[in-house]
Amino acid sequence: MSIGNSPEDERPFEDVSEEARPSVGRALQQARIAAGMTVEDVSSATRVRTAIVRAIEDDDFTPCGGDVYARGHIRSLAKAVRLDPAPLLEQYEAVSGGRPAPTPAAPMFEAERIRPERRGPNWTAAMVAAIVVVVGFVGFTAFKDGDTGARVAEGPTPTAGETSSPKPKNSKPAEPKPEPSDSAIAAAPQDKVTVQVSAANGRSWISAKDHSGRMLFDGLLNKGETKTFQDSTKINLILGDAGAIQLYVNGKKIEDQFQPGAVERLTYTKGDPQAG
């Protein structure tokens, strides 16, 4: 009778350690290859740019533009290659340090919310009041003219030698309104920051937030499409493909030479673009 470990105890254990698991990018790449798909196929199915797909498969999440967008891209790619996204998201959060805590508003913005904001004149109410005045004046004039005509008809008939001729009115013809110029079209109120984003050279994913962090837009802007954002203090932008975008800030064209495929994070305020 032998004493010691049985032959079953000498069998190698299955390596289930974290080191044995493929990384998030490696798992997505293996699943894509197993599904017979190319990077371009995945990009077309998910609308995630090929450069970002390749970076994620190399476990480089920097081009995603943040943890929120990285998790969204991982979920989209996983569904495209028929993987369960939940384990990959847990693995990504474990590597990246977990879900980011919400950023508290700065004291300056808290003060702005507490302090009542100065409102401009209510142009809508003023316009309605002006229309009411004009309609009332036209009605009164028409009624007065009709009443005057009745009294004239009742008066004495002018003799043959008398002729009545209307007095010429010294009214000048209305001057034609000038056609709107490019500067008039691009004009923006001075008490706000206005940012116009145009996909002039191709499509690009963009994200826009106001000064309090509220999301104004998060999505794909196709070629030829334009979005305009306005806030009382500032606009925060993330451009997925800055080379495809043309910006107008506070009515002025931004001449920065953005590179195709570059991710740009921009912030504009009421004073932008700076003079000079």
Secondary structure, 3 states (H helix, E strand, C coil): CCCCCCHHHHCCCCCCCHHHCCCHHHHHHHHHHHCCCCHHHHHHHHCCCHHHHHHHHCCCCHHHCCHHHHHHHHHHHHHHCCCCHHHHHHHHHHHHCCCCCCCCCCHHHHHHHHCCCCCCCCHHHHHHHHHHHHHHHHHHHHHHHHHHHHHHHHCCCCCCCCCCCCCCCCCCCCCCCCCCCHHHHCCCCCCCEEEEEECCCCCEEEEEECCCCCEEEEEEECCCCEEEEEECCEEEEEECCHHHCEEEECCEECCCCCCCCCCEEEEEECCCCCCC
